[in-house]
Amino acid sequence: NTAYYHNLSRLLGTQVATNDWLLFLDTDEIVEDCFGEWFDTVKRTDNSYWLTCYWYFREPTYQATKTESAGLLIKKKYCNWNLHIRDERQQLFHVPNFVNGDTQPILSKEGTPLVHHFSWVRDKQSMLVKVKNWGHRGDKDWCTLVEEEFSRPFNGTDFVHGYQYSVVDNKFNL
């Protein structure tokens, strides 16, 4: 079960972490350079913050115009590992200000996300490998969707969420 290894890695990381705050990200998420400055200056009255992110699709220059939740910044003392390892991340943490998994989003001074998600920046072959092995592989006919996607130039909308994309600079040199 793919849900197991995500939560197992969170559990193991939490057990060895020595800081008061933990930042949970996927391996394909990159934070802006100003994240550290934000963290140093933010008034940390809350116990957790959802990160919001920009999604990228096919190329690191196609950035979604809509944002979504990404990782989580949380005080270590609120990680609750007495729950089943397969529970969703909202249930893995017992935070006083969690309301339906909603906490304050982390944004830059300009009001844009500090996180960039590159999971779908892939060529056809690596995207096929992804959809054959990921946790949602039974939800749709992903292989057909990938084949259709790469049968034409990118049309500005992804087949995963239906997000619209704009062209941006590839500042991460991916």
N, C-alpha and C positions, 0 to 999 in steps of 0.2 A: 504494500500500500504506500503510495507516494506521500500521503499526508504524514505518515509515520516518520520518514527521514527528515522532513523539514522540522518537525517538532522535536525530534531527538537531537538535532543539531542545536536548536534553541536551548534545550535542557542542558546539554553538555557545556555550551558556551556560558550559560548563566552560572553553572556550578564553578567554573574556573575564573570567572570575571572578578576583578578586584575593585572596580570602580562603583560608585553609587548609581551612575546612570548607564544604561545599556542601549545600544543602537542596533536594532535588528533590520538588516537589509538583505535582499537577494544578491547573489554573486554578480548579477547582470545590472545592478543599479550603481550609479555613480553620483556622489554628492558634489555640489558646487564647492569651489574653494572657500567661499564666504560662510560655509556651514559652521566652521569652528568659531568664527567671529560672532555669528548669530548665537551660538550656544554660550559663548562667554558673556554676552551682553543681555541675553533675554532675561526677563524677570521670571524666574522659575518658580512660580507659585503653584503650578500644576504638577501632577505626578506623572503625566504622560502626554505625548504629542504624536498624532498620526503624521506621517510624512505624506505629502502629495508629490506626484511625479508627472513628468512628461513621458509619454511613450514614443518610441521610435519604431519605424517599420521598414523592412527591407534594406534601407540605407540609413546611416547615422545623420543624414541631412533631412529625412522625412520625420518631422516632429508633430505629434498630435496636437490639435488645437484645444482639445478637452484634456483635463487632468483627472487623475484618479488616485486613490490611496496606494501607498507603497509600503514602506517599513514602519517601524515604531520606535520611538525614543521613550524609554520608561525607566523609572527608578527601580533599581534591582529589588528592593524590598517588596515590591508589588508583584513579582513573578510568582505565580501560584502553581507549583508542580505537583500538587496533590490530585490534580484532575487527570483524566485519562490522556495518554500521550497523543491520541488521534483527534482530540478536540481542536476546533478552529482557534486561531490566535486570539480572537476576542475572549475566548473562554479560558485561555491559558494565563491570563493576567487578571488579578483582582485589584482594580484601581478605583479609589473612591469616586473620581469624577468621570468614570466610564459611563456613558449613557448610550446604550445600544451600540457599543463599540466606537462611539464618536468622541473624539477629543479635539484639541486645537490643532489645526493643520500648520505645518511648518512652511513658511513662505519667506522669500527674500525681502529686502527693503522695498523692492519694486513690485512686490505682490505676486511674484512668480515662484513656482516650485524650486526647491533646492536640490531635488533628486531627478535623475534622468534614468529611464528604464529601457534597456537595450535587448530584451529577451527575443524580440522578433526581428532584430537586425541580422538577417541570415540570407544566404543564397538558397536556391531551391533544394539542393540536396541536404543541407544542414537543417532546413525547416522541416523537411520530410522526416528526418531522424527525430527532431523535437516532437512532432505531433504523433509519432508512433510510440513514444515513450512517456509522454507527460501524463499527469493525473487525470486530465480531461479527455483522454484519447477516445473514450466511448461516447462522448457527448454529441459529436457530429462526424460526418465523413470528412475528416480533416485532410486526408491525403488528396482527395478530389479537389478540395478548396485550394490547397497549395498548388496543385497542377493547374487549376484555372487561373490562379494569381499570376503564375509565371508564364502563362501562355500569351501575355500581353504586357505592354508597359504599365507601370504603376498608375492607377487612376485616381489616387488621392484619398482612397478609403480602404481601410483594412478589412479582412474577412473575419477577424477575431471578435472585435467589438463594434465594428462599423464606425470607428472614429474617422474624422476628417483630418488631413495632414497639410501642413505648410512646409515649404522648403526653408531650412535654416543653415547656418554655417556649421561645419563639423569641427567644433572647438575641442573635441576630445581626441581627435586624430585616430578614430577607430577604423 
